[in-house]
């Protein structure tokens, strides 16, 4: 009489690795012909769900082929299968894998994070590997009340950014492979999962956990300039949040990143040359300043942005009482460094006070049709300059510090040329034809300068 807890998944041909279910876990039997009279069993390390059983059957098919090709030992290591067995004709016990310890998903992730940390910039590592990715995992585990890989993957796909989910699953697979190599675990439940996800559109997602420049020219992710002016006016007239009006206006006028405007100091203004410099960014978690995102290694990169005399940006900065050169231009209402997390509450929703921020308040009043994160002031500036004003994309790239990777010298040369062009913050509908003609002429001259610069660089 058979064990009532065992359940065969299907009839398996002789000589093949078979899959069965026992006590709610997926297991496998290896064919006797390769192991003498014994029939070894293996543990796949998965709950007996339909997707896991199908996954185990696919692995079993590969293992069968590897047995036939004589490379089964490598396959056990590759898939992290725990098995107490020896191939027919071997004498050593070295092929056996150690028992699987009880490591949680977050413990595996922690070991992997420590391993890859030297490969990333400190700010990038902290944001992605210590904040975004673990928060995704914790949310999925809490929602599913499980560490099952299939459940976690499905929840992430349904509730989080598809692109970030795919990257996370790829890192999880590498994390488990690393743990297998160090004989800390016996199976990789995330093997190949990221490849099953195709990144098309991030439909229905309203949360941007990681700031990205990959889509700065998508109009759907930018406010129109009229909407931008509406937002700035709402900040200016708000009885509680009007202190952040200048901060928001500077973001819309320059397209800089949030960390860059927080780190902007009075010494970064060159009134004589009518320009400003972006030299650094601020990291809230570390409470430190770092080089700009485009900087190579530890070498400082200075980005130049035009500030024509008596223009709107010039007048904005002139209206703020000037402090010491090493003092931040924009501060909190208490005179401290602005925290990006607090400003996001002002922008969207204050959970502590349980009230809407500026944007949700405007949406509720029917004055805005969509919500975009505060980072998208950058998208708004770029799309306005490129599509509304007609500024050459290379020039806008040099102002904002995004686009294709180039040498720092070449980047600086283009920025110097671009500083001759003046950005506009007015609606093109209100411009006179003569102004448009003048702008076109300036753009043609600017494009010629950039073309010559590129040719000189290629020599």
C-alpha positions in Angstrom: 0.0 0.0 0.0 1.5 3.4 -1.0 2.0 6.5 1.1 -1.2 8.5 1.1 0.8 11.8 1.2 2.5 11.0 -2.1 0.9 12.1 -5.4 2.4 11.4 -8.8 2.1 14.2 -11.3 2.0 12.0 -14.4 3.3 8.7 -15.8 7.0 9.1 -16.5 8.8 7.1 -19.2 11.6 4.7 -18.0 15.0 6.5 -17.7 13.5 9.9 -17.1 13.5 12.1 -14.0 10.0 12.1 -12.6 8.2 14.7 -10.5 5.8 14.0 -7.6 4.2 15.8 -4.7 4.7 14.8 -1.1 3.4 16.7 2.0 2.7 19.8 -0.1 6.2 19.9 -1.5 7.5 19.2 -5.0 10.0 16.4 -5.2 11.6 14.2 -7.9 12.8 10.6 -8.5 15.9 9.8 -10.5 16.0 6.8 -12.8 17.5 3.6 -11.3 19.7 2.8 -14.3 22.2 5.5 -13.4 22.4 4.7 -9.7 22.5 0.9 -9.4 19.6 -0.6 -7.6 18.7 2.5 -5.7 16.3 5.2 -6.9 17.5 8.5 -5.4 15.1 11.3 -4.6 15.6 15.0 -4.8 13.9 18.1 -3.3 13.1 21.0 -5.6 12.5 23.3 -2.6 9.1 24.5 -3.8 5.5 24.5 -2.6 3.2 22.2 -4.6 1.4 24.9 -6.6 0.5 24.4 -10.3 3.1 26.9 -11.6 5.8 25.3 -9.3 5.0 21.8 -10.5 5.2 22.9 -14.1 8.5 24.6 -13.4 9.9 21.4 -11.7 8.8 19.3 -14.7 10.7 21.6 -17.0 13.8 21.2 -14.9 13.3 17.5 -14.7 13.3 17.4 -18.5 16.6 19.2 -18.6 18.1 16.9 -16.0 17.1 13.9 -18.0 19.0 15.2 -21.0 22.0 16.0 -18.8 21.9 12.4 -17.4 22.0 11.1 -20.9 24.9 13.4 -21.8 26.9 12.4 -18.7 27.0 15.9 -17.1 24.5 15.4 -14.3 26.8 16.6 -11.5 27.0 20.1 -13.0 23.2 20.1 -13.4 22.7 19.5 -9.7 24.9 22.5 -8.8 23.4 24.6 -11.6 19.8 24.2 -10.3 20.8 23.9 -6.6 19.0 20.6 -6.1 19.6 18.9 -2.8 20.2 15.1 -3.3 22.0 12.4 -1.3 23.2 10.3 -4.2 26.2 9.0 -6.2 26.3 8.2 -9.8 27.0 4.6 -10.7 30.7 3.8 -10.6 31.8 6.7 -8.4 33.6 6.2 -5.1 33.9 9.6 -3.6 31.3 11.3 -1.4 32.3 14.8 -2.5 29.3 15.0 -4.9 26.9 15.3 -2.1 25.5 18.8 -1.4 25.2 19.9 2.3 21.8 20.1 3.9 19.8 23.2 3.1 19.9 25.8 5.9 16.8 27.9 6.7 17.6 31.3 5.0 14.8 33.8 4.5 14.3 35.7 1.3 15.5 38.9 2.9 18.6 37.2 4.4 19.5 36.0 0.9 19.0 39.5 -0.4 21.1 41.0 2.3 24.1 38.8 1.5 23.7 39.6 -2.2 23.5 43.3 -1.5 26.7 43.2 0.5 28.4 41.3 -2.3 27.4 43.7 -5.1 27.8 47.0 -3.2 31.3 47.8 -4.5 30.0 47.7 -8.1 27.7 50.6 -7.6 27.9 54.3 -6.7 26.9 54.8 -3.1 23.8 56.8 -3.9 22.6 54.4 -6.5 23.2 51.4 -4.2 21.4 53.0 -1.3 18.4 54.0 -3.3 17.9 50.7 -5.2 19.3 47.9 -3.0 18.6 49.3 0.5 15.3 51.1 -0.2 13.3 50.4 -3.4 14.0 46.7 -4.0 13.7 45.6 -0.3 10.5 47.7 0.0 9.1 45.9 -3.0 9.9 42.5 -1.4 8.5 43.4 2.0 5.2 44.7 0.4 4.9 41.5 -1.7 5.6 39.3 1.3 3.1 41.1 3.5 0.4 41.1 0.9 0.8 37.4 0.0 1.8 36.3 3.6 4.3 34.1 1.9 7.9 33.8 0.5 6.7 31.7 -2.4 8.5 33.0 -5.5 5.5 32.6 -7.8 3.1 34.5 -5.5 5.7 37.3 -5.0 6.3 37.6 -8.7 2.6 37.7 -9.6 1.9 40.3 -6.9 4.8 42.6 -8.0 3.7 42.4 -11.7 0.2 43.4 -10.7 1.0 46.1 -8.2 4.4 47.6 -9.0 6.4 49.0 -11.9 7.0 46.3 -14.5 10.5 47.5 -15.4 11.6 47.7 -11.8 10.0 44.3 -11.0 11.9 42.7 -13.9 15.2 44.1 -12.7 14.4 43.0 -9.1 13.6 39.4 -10.3 16.9 39.3 -12.2 18.8 40.4 -9.1 17.0 37.8 -7.0 18.0 35.1 -9.4 21.6 36.2 -9.1 21.3 36.4 -5.3 20.1 32.8 -5.1 22.8 31.6 -7.5 25.4 33.4 -5.3 24.0 31.6 -2.2 24.1 28.3 -4.0 27.7 28.8 -5.0 28.5 29.4 -1.3 26.4 26.3 -0.4 24.0 28.4 1.8 20.9 27.2 -0.1 20.0 24.4 -2.4 17.6 25.8 -5.0 17.1 29.0 -7.1 13.3 29.6 -7.2 13.8 32.8 -9.3 15.8 31.2 -12.1 14.6 32.6 -15.5 11.7 34.6 -14.0 12.8 38.0 -15.2 12.9 36.6 -18.8 9.2 35.8 -18.6 8.4 39.5 -18.2 8.2 41.7 -21.3 8.4 45.4 -20.5 5.9 47.3 -22.7 3.9 49.9 -20.9 3.6 50.5 -17.2 -0.2 50.6 -17.2 -2.0 51.6 -14.1 1.2 52.3 -12.1 1.1 55.6 -10.2 4.2 55.1 -8.0 7.7 56.0 -9.3 10.1 54.5 -6.8 13.2 55.3 -8.8 13.9 58.5 -10.6 14.8 57.8 -14.3 15.7 59.9 -17.3 14.7 57.1 -19.8 11.4 58.8 -20.7 12.0 62.5 -20.3 10.6 63.2 -23.8 7.3 61.4 -23.2 4.6 64.1 -23.1 2.3 61.8 -21.1 4.8 62.1 -18.2 5.0 65.9 -18.3 2.6 68.7 -17.5 1.9 71.3 -20.1 3.5 74.7 -19.5 0.0 76.1 -18.6 -0.4 73.4 -16.0 3.1 74.1 -14.7 2.2 77.8 -14.3 -1.0 76.7 -12.5 1.0 74.6 -10.1 3.5 77.4 -9.4 0.7 79.8 -8.7 -1.0 77.3 -6.4 2.2 77.0 -4.3 2.5 80.8 -4.2 -1.0 81.3 -2.9 -1.2 78.4 -0.5 -1.5 79.5 3.1 0.6 76.6 4.4 3.0 75.6 1.6 3.8 78.9 0.0 7.3 78.7 1.4 8.1 76.1 -1.3 7.0 78.3 -4.2 10.6 79.4 -5.1 11.8 75.8 -4.7 9.2 74.5 -7.2 9.6 77.4 -9.6 13.4 76.7 -9.8 12.7 73.1 -10.6 10.3 74.0 -13.4 12.7 76.7 -14.7 15.8 74.5 -14.8 14.7 70.9 -15.2 17.2 69.9 -12.5 16.8 66.8 -10.3 15.4 67.2 -6.8 18.7 66.4 -5.1 20.4 69.0 -7.3 18.1 71.9 -6.3 18.4 70.9 -2.6 22.2 71.1 -3.0 22.2 74.4 -4.9 24.3 77.0 -3.1 24.8 80.8 -3.5 28.4 80.1 -4.7 26.9 78.3 -7.7 25.6 81.6 -9.1 27.8 83.6 -11.5 26.0 86.9 -11.9 28.7 88.3 -14.1 28.6 85.6 -16.7 24.8 85.3 -16.3 24.7 81.6 -15.6 24.4 79.1 -12.7 26.4 75.9 -12.0 25.1 72.5 -10.9 28.0 70.9 -9.0 26.5 68.4 -6.6 23.4 66.5 -5.4 22.1 65.8 -1.9 21.3 62.3 -0.6 18.8 62.4 2.2 19.5 58.9 3.6 23.2 59.6 4.0 22.7 63.3 4.7 25.7 64.0 2.4 26.5 65.8 -0.8 27.8 63.8 -3.8 29.0 64.6 -7.3 26.4 64.9 -10.1 24.8 61.8 -11.5 26.8 62.1 -14.8 30.2 62.4 -13.1 32.7 59.7 -13.9 34.1 58.2 -10.7 35.3 60.7 -8.1 35.9 63.5 -10.7 33.7 66.5 -10.2 31.5 67.5 -13.1 30.1 71.1 -13.3 27.0 71.6 -15.4 26.3 75.1 -16.8 22.8 76.6 -17.1 22.1 80.0 -18.7 20.6 82.7 -16.6 20.1 85.9 -18.7 20.1 89.1 -16.8 16.6 90.3 -15.8 15.1 87.0 -17.1 12.7 85.0 -14.9 15.4 82.8 -13.4 17.6 85.8 -12.7 14.7 87.7 -11.0 13.7 84.6 -9.0 17.2 84.3 -7.5 17.5 88.0 -7.0 14.2 88.0 -5.0 15.7 85.6 -2.4 17.8 87.2 0.4 21.4 86.1 -0.4 23.5 84.3 2.3 27.1 83.0 2.4 28.5 81.4 -0.7 28.4 77.9 0.9 24.9 78.3 2.1 21.9 76.5 0.5 19.7 78.8 -1.6 16.5 76.9 -0.9 15.8 75.8 2.7 12.9 74.4 4.7 10.5 76.7 6.5 12.7 76.2 9.6 15.9 77.2 7.8 17.2 73.7 7.5 18.2 71.5 4.5 15.0 70.5 2.6 14.2 66.8 2.9 13.0 65.4 -0.4 10.6 63.0 1.5 9.0 65.9 3.3 8.6 67.9 0.1 6.9 64.9 -1.6 4.3 65.1 1.2 3.8 68.8 0.4 3.5 67.9 -3.3 1.2 64.8 -3.0 -0.2 63.9 0.4 0.7 64.5 4.0 0.1 61.2 5.8 0.8 62.6 9.2 -1.7 65.5 8.9 -4.0 63.4 6.7 -4.4 66.1 4.1 -3.8 66.5 0.3 -0.7 68.1 -1.0 -0.8 70.8 -3.7 -1.2 68.4 -6.7 -3.9 66.1 -5.3 -5.8 69.2 -4.1 -5.7 70.7 -7.7 -6.9 67.3 -9.1 -9.7 67.2 -6.5 -10.8 70.7 -7.6 -10.8 69.7 -11.2 -7.9 72.0 -12.2 -5.5 69.2 -13.1 -6.3 66.0 -14.9 -3.5 63.7 -13.8 -1.0 63.2 -11.0 2.7 63.2 -11.7 5.5 62.9 -9.1 7.6 66.0 -8.3 10.5 64.6 -10.2 8.5 65.1 -13.4 9.0 68.9 -13.2 12.2 67.8 -15.0 10.2 66.1 -17.8 8.0 69.2 -18.0 10.9 71.5 -18.5 12.5 69.3 -21.2 9.4 68.7 -23.2 8.5 72.4 -23.0 11.9 73.4 -24.3 12.1 70.7 -27.1 8.5 70.6 -28.3 7.0 74.1 -27.4 10.0 76.3 -27.9 12.0 74.2 -30.4 15.4 74.2 -28.6 17.8 71.6 -30.0 17.7 68.4 -28.0 21.5 68.3 -27.6 21.4 71.8 -25.9 18.6 70.8 -23.6 20.6 67.6 -22.7 23.6 69.7 -21.8 21.4 72.0 -19.6 19.8 69.1 -17.7 22.6 66.5 -17.7 21.0 63.6 -19.5 21.3 61.8 -22.8 24.1 59.7 -24.3 27.2 59.1 -22.3 30.1 61.4 -23.5 33.5 62.4 -22.1 33.4 65.0 -19.4 35.4 67.4 -21.6 33.1 67.0 -24.5 30.1 67.4 -22.2 31.6 70.6 -20.9 32.4 71.9 -24.3 28.8 71.5 -25.5 27.5 73.0 -22.2 29.7 76.1 -22.8 28.2 76.5 -26.3 24.7 75.9 -25.0 25.1 78.7 -22.4 24.8 81.2 -25.2 21.2 80.1 -25.8 18.5 81.5 -23.6 15.6 79.2 -22.5 12.1 80.6 -22.7 9.3 80.1 -20.1 6.5 81.7 -22.0 3.8 80.0 -24.2 4.8 80.0 -27.8 1.2 81.2 -28.7 2.1 84.5 -27.2 5.3 85.1 -29.1 5.5 87.5 -32.0 6.6 86.0 -35.4 9.8 88.2 -35.3 10.8 86.5 -32.0 10.2 83.1 -33.5 12.4 83.9 -36.5 15.1 85.2 -34.3 15.0 82.0 -32.2 15.2 79.9 -35.3 18.3 81.8 -36.4 19.9 81.3 -33.0 19.1 77.6 -33.2 20.7 77.2 -36.6 23.8 78.9 -35.4 23.9 76.7 -32.3 23.5 73.6 -34.4 26.4 74.6 -36.6 28.6 75.1 -33.5 27.7 71.7 -32.1 28.3 70.1 -35.5 31.8 71.6 -35.7 32.5 70.5 -32.2 31.5 66.9 -33.0 33.7 67.0 -36.1 36.7 68.3 -34.1 36.1 65.6 -31.6 36.1 62.9 -34.3 39.5 64.0 -35.7 
